[in-house]
Amino acid sequence: MKSILLHIDHDRAMDARLQVALDIARATNGHITCVQAVSYEVFAPGDFYGSAIAAAMPVIKENAEKLRADIEAEISNEGVSWNWRFLYGIAQHRLLEHSALADVVIVGPSDPGEDGRGPSALVGDLVLKAPVPVLVVPEDTKSFDANAPVMVAWNGSSEACVALRAAVPLLAAASKVYLVSVAEPSDRQRFDFPVLEGAQYLSRHGIECEVVEIPRGEAKISDTLFSAAQLRDCGLMVMGAYGHSRLAEMLLGGVTRRMLRDPQMPILLAH
């Protein structure tokens, strides 16, 4: 992945995703575009004359400039190609605008100021609307080993197929690829792409994979997938996102939502 779009903000996963972006750039000889979007849309009920916004603007700008200075100082010593785009507006809007010529967008799992239990609105919007995969990096991630094993969560859906295709550059570098499905009869009836078709697709790209089927059991599918990945020392999980409508996911609590609530490793998502 040569063109890496990195979201810059004050959330708790900033250091983690910066490190992951640097590791991917070094592994692929890629370029990092840092996108820092600053919005002055302060929610202040009853502030009809904008006094709260006016008071907040200098603080917001000062904090943004300090964050930029700190990250630029760090990234300048890392020996990777990069540039910086400072923009005004809502972060997901600006990231979407610049994603057309990116290979991946790297974000954290929660929005700034939240308690870390996502998923964030930014992640949801990007996954559903961006033309490229979104890599969600938990705050406790220390590094990204491009050669580490990778697990692909497979349910035969079109979203899983999109994620598999998007992940090919990373899968090609992995030492081992696991194509993992959680056995559920309802999925076999609903979807048209059995796991063997996913394996055949990868083989055409010269990527061998091990097909793994895990019994459904009593645990949540999200917990089952994370356990399977950790058991195999995987450094990345790939999965399709939001197989149902977004409203149904939010109301019913889909697998995507549960995975993003407490991600145990970086997750590459596509829709």
Secondary structure, DSSP 8 states (H G I E B T S, - for coil): --EEEEEE-SSTTHHHHHHHHHHHHHHHT-EEEEEEEE------TT-TT-HHHHHHHHHHHHHHHHHHHHHHHHHTTTT-EEEEEEEES-HHHHHHHH-TT-SEEEE-SS-TTS-S----HHHHHHHHH-SS-EEE--TT-----TTS-EEEE--S-HHHHHHHHHTHHHHHH-S-EEEEEEE-HHHHHH-S--HHHHHHHHHHTT---EEEEEE--SS-HHHHHHHHHHHTT-SEEEEE---S-HHHHHHHT-HHHHHHHS-SS-EEEE-
